[in-house]
Amino acid sequence: MATASRIARVVVCDAGPLIHLDELDSLRLLCDFPSVLVPEVVWAEAERHRPHLFDTSSPSFARVTPQHPPRPALAALSRLMPLHSGETQALQIAEEHGADLLLTDDTAARLAARELQLPVHGTLGILLRAIRRGQRSAQQVLDLVRAIPERSTLHIKPSLLLEVMAEVERTLG
């Protein structure tokens, strides 16, 4: 399992964090991961929303397709939650590759990941991680979090946004 002190080796990303981090000009926060696996369906969705997202070589994105049909447990969760094809493929790729971390902003996908015992973070987790890893100052992250409603399509409860801002402000002293 990924921890704050250890860099996740196998990271799989759903479309949400890719799109939202790009909207915030913060996609480079994924650069310290050796590679970010992006399922084929997710790649297409991200390109549809952010056509130039994958034009950069940094971070190192790898476009992947599932090698097998989803396990019965994942197929059942996909129907029960319900999950979109990109979320299902991200979970499937994470299982197939033994992912250390799944990145998704979708609530149902996060619940399914936990059910499958996959470590999961979203856009906010990556922003907060940037402080711990020294990629951004607390003030820079606070400015990004404050900018989410205007600069990003990330749908987030105002109460959660306030909670995250308060957490970052506590680190400022």
Summary of the structure (lengths in Angstrom):
residues: 173
radius of gyration: 15.5
end to end distance: 30.3
largest distance: 50.0
contacts: 534
relative contact order: 0.17
helix: 55%
strand: 10%
